[in-house]
Amino acid sequence: MRVNQVCVVYGNGDNMEEILENLIVSALAKRSTDVHMQIEDNKQKILLRTLTGLVSTTIKGDLNDLFEYCKFRSNLDLSMNMIPQTGSFELIIRKQKVRLRFSAIETYHSKSGVIRILNLHKADSLEKLSYDQYPEEFHKLTQFQNGLILFCGSTGSGKSTTMFTWLTTLKGKRIYTIEDPIEQIFNQFMQVQVNSKQGLTFNEAVFQLLRHDPDVIVIGEIRGPMEAKAAIRSAYSGHLVVATIHSASAKQTIYRLMDFEVSRVDIEQTLKASVFQQLVVRQDKKGRGAKFDFIFYEE
C-alpha cells in the first residue's frame, strides 16, 4: 500500500504526554483508526491508517520513549519485553474522553506498537453504519432466543461496532458482556472486563456471569479455543450468545471455529447465523460504510 509522506512535529520533545496527545489530535483530524509505531535498529516510523491509506508522520524526540510511555499508560508489564501485550487507557482531548488500546510486540532488534482509537466510530444506528440500504436480515437476528450469532470480518472492519450497535436494538433483554479489554462503554449492558492479574480469568467470568440469569451473553472477541469453547458451552445452556471473530468470509467462520477445536457437531447444534462485513468508501467520499453478508443456519 502506498504511503503518503507528511512531516509534522509534535510537542517539545520532552513531554511524552504532550507528544502523545498531539499525535492523537492529528490522527483524529485525519479520521485515522490506528497509529502504527515501527522501530527497527536505528529506523523509526509512525504511520496513520486513514480513509485514503497509510500516512507517514514524525514526532520530535525518540520514538522509543513514546513506545515505552504508551506501555506505561496501558499498564503493561515493563519487564516482559519479549512477550506480546495489550492494554488500554484514556486521554482527555479537547474535553472529550478518547479510549485507546495499545498493543506491543518486541524482538531483539525491533519493536511494533499499534494504538487503536476505540470510540472513534460509535454509531447511533445500524442505518448509519450501512453502506447503502439497511439490511432487513438484522430484524431476523432479533428472533433468536438461544444459540450462537457471530459477527465476522477482518481486523478494523468494524464488526465490534456493528455487533454492539445491533445489541442496543434488543429491548427488555438482560445483556452481559465479557471483554478484554472493554473498548466502548454502553449503559444498556453489564460489561465485565477480564483481569487475569486479579484472578478474573475468562472462564471464571463466564462461570460467574451465568449465575445472573442473562438473556444475552456477549463475548467481545473469540481469539482462540478458550473463548470458542466457552461460547459453545453457553449456547448449549440455552442462552443467546453473540461474539465477534476474525474471518475472510461468512462461510469461512465455520472453519475458524473448527480451527479453534470446536467440533462440527457442536457447530451444527449451536451456530444460528454469521454476519460478515467489510468497509467500503461511500459514493460521496464522506467516510466509509459497511457492506454485509448474512448466512443463516437452519436447524
C-alpha positions as CSV (number, residue, x, y, z in Angstrom):
1,M,0.0,0.0,0.0
2,R,1.3,3.4,-0.9
3,V,2.4,5.6,2.0
4,N,2.0,9.4,1.7
5,Q,4.7,11.3,3.5
6,V,3.5,14.1,5.8
7,C,6.1,15.7,8.2
8,V,4.6,17.1,11.4
9,V,6.3,18.0,14.6
10,Y,4.5,17.4,17.9
11,G,5.4,18.8,21.3
12,N,8.8,19.9,22.6
13,G,10.4,16.5,22.5
14,D,10.5,16.2,26.3
15,N,6.9,15.9,27.5
16,M,5.7,12.5,26.3
17,E,2.1,13.2,27.4
18,E,2.0,16.3,25.2
19,I,3.6,14.4,22.3
20,L,1.0,11.6,22.6
21,E,-2.0,14.0,22.9
22,N,-0.9,16.0,19.8
23,L,-0.3,12.8,17.9
24,I,-3.9,11.6,18.7
25,V,-5.3,15.0,17.8
26,S,-3.6,14.7,14.4
27,A,-4.9,11.2,14.0
28,L,-8.5,12.3,14.8
29,A,-8.2,15.2,12.4
30,K,-7.3,12.7,9.6
31,R,-10.1,10.3,10.8
32,S,-7.4,7.7,11.5
33,T,-8.4,4.5,13.1
34,D,-4.9,3.3,14.1
35,V,-1.4,4.7,14.8
36,H,1.4,2.3,13.9
37,M,4.9,2.6,15.5
38,Q,7.7,0.8,13.8
39,I,11.1,0.7,15.3
40,E,13.9,-1.4,13.8
41,D,17.5,-0.8,14.8
42,N,18.1,2.9,14.0
43,K,15.0,3.3,11.8
44,Q,11.8,4.8,13.3
45,K,8.5,5.3,11.6
46,I,4.9,6.4,12.5
47,L,2.1,5.6,10.2
48,L,-1.6,6.7,10.5
49,R,-4.2,4.5,8.9
50,T,-6.7,6.8,7.3
51,L,-9.6,6.5,4.8
52,T,-7.2,7.0,1.9
53,G,-4.4,4.7,3.2
54,L,-1.3,5.0,5.3
55,V,0.1,8.4,6.1
56,S,3.6,8.8,7.4
57,T,4.3,11.4,10.1
58,T,7.0,12.3,12.6
59,I,7.5,13.4,16.2
60,K,10.1,15.5,17.9
61,G,12.0,13.1,20.1
62,D,12.8,9.4,20.3
63,L,10.0,7.1,19.3
64,N,11.4,4.5,21.7
65,D,10.5,6.9,24.5
66,L,6.9,7.3,23.2
67,F,6.7,3.5,22.8
68,E,7.7,2.9,26.5
69,Y,5.3,5.7,27.6
70,C,2.4,4.0,25.9
71,K,3.3,0.7,27.6
72,F,3.3,2.6,30.9
73,R,-0.1,4.2,30.3
74,S,-1.6,0.9,29.2
75,N,-0.4,-0.7,32.4
76,L,1.7,-3.3,30.6
77,D,4.4,-5.2,32.3
78,L,7.6,-3.2,31.5
79,S,9.8,-6.1,32.5
80,M,8.3,-8.5,29.9
81,N,9.8,-7.2,26.7
82,M,9.7,-10.4,24.6
83,I,6.0,-11.2,25.2
84,P,3.3,-9.6,23.1
85,Q,1.0,-7.5,25.4
86,T,-2.2,-5.4,25.0
87,G,-3.7,-2.8,27.3
88,S,-5.9,0.2,27.2
89,F,-6.1,3.7,28.6
90,E,-7.9,7.0,28.2
91,L,-6.9,10.5,27.2
92,I,-8.9,13.8,27.5
93,I,-8.7,15.5,24.2
94,R,-10.4,18.9,23.9
95,K,-12.7,18.0,26.8
96,Q,-13.6,14.7,25.2
97,K,-12.7,11.3,26.5
98,V,-10.8,9.2,24.0
99,R,-10.3,5.5,24.7
100,L,-7.2,3.9,23.3
101,R,-5.9,0.4,23.1
102,F,-2.1,-0.2,22.8
103,S,-0.6,-3.4,21.5
104,A,3.1,-4.0,21.7
105,I,5.4,-6.6,20.2
106,E,9.2,-6.6,20.8
107,T,12.0,-8.7,19.4
108,Y,15.8,-8.4,19.9
109,H,16.1,-5.8,17.1
110,S,12.7,-4.4,16.5
111,K,9.5,-3.1,18.1
112,S,6.0,-2.7,16.8
113,G,3.3,-0.8,18.6
114,V,-0.3,0.0,17.5
115,I,-2.6,2.5,19.1
116,R,-6.3,1.8,18.2
117,I,-8.7,4.6,18.7
118,L,-11.6,2.7,20.1
119,N,-14.5,5.1,20.3
120,L,-14.0,6.8,17.0
121,H,-16.8,5.1,15.2
122,K,-19.5,4.6,17.9
123,A,-22.8,4.8,15.9
124,D,-26.3,5.7,16.8
125,S,-28.0,3.2,14.5
126,L,-27.4,0.4,12.1
127,E,-28.7,2.6,9.3
128,K,-25.8,5.0,9.7
129,L,-23.3,2.1,9.6
130,S,-24.6,0.6,6.4
131,Y,-23.1,1.5,3.0
132,D,-26.4,1.7,1.2
133,Q,-29.8,0.3,2.4
134,Y,-30.5,-1.0,5.8
135,P,-30.3,-4.9,5.6
136,E,-33.6,-6.4,6.7
137,E,-31.7,-9.5,7.9
138,F,-30.9,-7.7,11.1
139,H,-34.6,-8.0,12.1
140,K,-34.3,-11.8,11.7
141,L,-31.4,-11.9,14.1
142,T,-33.6,-10.4,16.8
143,Q,-35.9,-13.5,16.6
144,F,-33.3,-15.9,18.0
145,Q,-33.7,-16.7,21.7
146,N,-30.7,-19.0,22.0
147,G,-27.7,-20.3,20.1
148,L,-24.7,-18.5,18.7
149,I,-24.5,-15.5,16.4
150,L,-21.1,-14.4,15.1
151,F,-20.1,-11.1,13.6
152,C,-17.1,-11.6,11.5
153,G,-14.7,-9.7,9.3
154,S,-11.1,-8.7,9.0
155,T,-9.2,-6.5,11.5
156,G,-10.5,-3.0,11.5
157,S,-13.7,-3.9,9.6
158,G,-16.0,-2.5,12.3
159,K,-17.5,-5.8,13.3
160,S,-17.5,-4.9,17.0
161,T,-19.2,-1.6,16.3
162,T,-21.9,-3.4,14.3
163,M,-22.4,-6.0,17.0
164,F,-22.8,-3.6,19.8
165,T,-25.0,-1.3,17.8
166,W,-27.3,-4.2,16.9
167,L,-27.4,-5.3,20.6
168,T,-28.7,-1.8,21.5
169,T,-31.8,-2.6,19.4
170,L,-32.7,-5.5,21.7
171,K,-35.2,-4.1,24.1
172,G,-36.1,-5.7,27.5
173,K,-33.1,-8.0,27.5
174,R,-30.5,-8.6,30.2
175,I,-27.3,-8.3,28.3
176,Y,-23.9,-9.1,29.9
177,T,-20.6,-8.8,28.1
178,I,-17.2,-10.3,28.7
179,E,-14.4,-8.3,27.1
180,D,-10.6,-8.0,27.2
181,P,-10.4,-5.0,27.2
182,I,-13.7,-3.1,27.3
183,E,-13.5,-0.9,24.1
184,Q,-16.7,1.1,24.3
185,I,-19.0,1.9,27.2
186,F,-22.7,1.1,26.9
187,N,-25.1,2.0,29.7
188,Q,-27.5,-0.7,28.5
189,F,-25.2,-3.5,29.2
190,M,-23.4,-5.0,32.2
191,Q,-19.8,-5.1,31.0
192,V,-17.2,-7.3,32.6
193,Q,-13.5,-6.9,31.8
194,V,-11.2,-9.9,32.2
195,N,-8.4,-9.3,34.7
196,S,-6.1,-12.2,35.0
197,K,-3.8,-10.4,37.4
198,Q,-6.6,-10.3,39.9
199,G,-7.9,-13.8,39.2
200,L,-10.8,-12.9,37.0
201,T,-9.9,-15.2,34.1
202,F,-12.2,-15.6,31.1
203,N,-13.5,-19.0,32.3
204,E,-14.2,-17.6,35.8
205,A,-16.0,-14.6,34.3
206,V,-18.3,-16.9,32.3
207,F,-18.9,-19.1,35.3
208,Q,-19.9,-16.1,37.5
209,L,-22.0,-14.4,34.8
210,L,-24.2,-17.5,34.3
211,R,-25.4,-17.0,37.9
212,H,-27.0,-13.7,37.0
213,D,-29.6,-15.2,34.6
214,P,-28.6,-13.3,31.5
215,D,-30.7,-13.2,28.3
216,V,-27.8,-12.5,26.1
217,I,-24.1,-13.3,26.7
218,V,-21.6,-11.2,24.6
219,I,-18.1,-12.4,24.1
220,G,-16.1,-9.4,22.9
221,E,-13.9,-11.5,20.6
222,I,-13.2,-15.2,20.0
223,R,-9.4,-15.3,19.8
224,G,-8.8,-19.0,20.4
225,P,-10.1,-22.3,21.8
226,M,-10.8,-21.0,25.3
227,E,-13.3,-18.3,24.1
228,A,-14.7,-20.5,21.3
229,K,-15.5,-23.4,23.7
230,A,-16.9,-21.0,26.3
231,A,-19.3,-19.6,23.6
232,I,-20.4,-23.1,22.7
233,R,-21.0,-24.1,26.3
234,S,-23.0,-21.0,26.9
235,A,-25.1,-21.6,23.8
236,Y,-25.8,-25.2,24.9
237,S,-27.1,-23.8,28.2
238,G,-30.0,-22.2,26.5
239,H,-28.6,-18.6,26.2
240,L,-28.2,-16.4,23.2
241,V,-24.5,-15.9,22.7
242,V,-23.1,-13.1,20.5
243,A,-19.5,-12.7,19.6
244,T,-17.0,-11.4,17.0
245,I,-14.4,-13.5,15.2
246,H,-11.9,-12.8,12.5
247,S,-12.6,-14.4,9.2
248,A,-12.3,-13.7,5.5
249,S,-16.0,-14.5,4.7
250,A,-19.2,-15.6,6.4
251,K,-18.7,-19.2,5.1
252,Q,-15.2,-19.3,6.5
253,T,-16.5,-18.7,10.0
254,I,-17.2,-22.4,10.4
255,Y,-13.6,-23.4,9.6
256,R,-12.4,-20.7,12.0
257,L,-14.4,-22.4,14.8
258,M,-13.0,-25.8,13.8
259,D,-9.5,-24.4,13.9
260,F,-10.3,-23.4,17.5
261,E,-11.0,-27.1,18.3
262,V,-14.8,-26.8,18.1
263,S,-16.4,-30.0,16.6
264,R,-18.6,-29.8,13.6
265,V,-21.4,-31.4,15.6
266,D,-21.2,-28.6,18.2
267,I,-21.3,-26.0,15.4
268,E,-24.3,-27.6,13.8
269,Q,-26.1,-27.7,17.1
270,T,-25.4,-24.1,18.2
271,L,-24.5,-21.7,15.3
272,K,-27.5,-19.8,14.2
273,A,-26.1,-17.0,11.9
274,S,-22.9,-15.4,10.7
275,V,-22.7,-11.7,9.7
276,F,-19.7,-10.8,7.6
277,Q,-18.9,-7.2,6.9
278,Q,-16.3,-5.2,5.1
279,L,-15.8,-1.4,4.9
280,V,-16.0,0.4,1.6
281,V,-15.7,4.1,0.8
282,R,-19.1,5.8,0.4
283,Q,-20.0,7.2,-3.0
284,D,-19.9,10.8,-1.6
285,K,-16.3,10.1,-0.3
286,K,-17.5,11.1,3.2
287,G,-16.3,8.2,5.2
288,R,-16.9,4.5,4.9
289,G,-19.9,2.3,5.3
290,A,-20.3,-1.4,5.9
291,K,-21.4,-4.0,3.3
292,F,-22.9,-7.1,4.9
293,D,-23.3,-10.8,4.0
294,F,-25.6,-12.9,6.1
295,I,-25.7,-16.7,6.5
296,F,-28.5,-18.3,8.5
297,Y,-28.0,-21.9,9.5
298,E,-31.4,-23.7,9.6
299,E,-32.0,-26.4,12.2
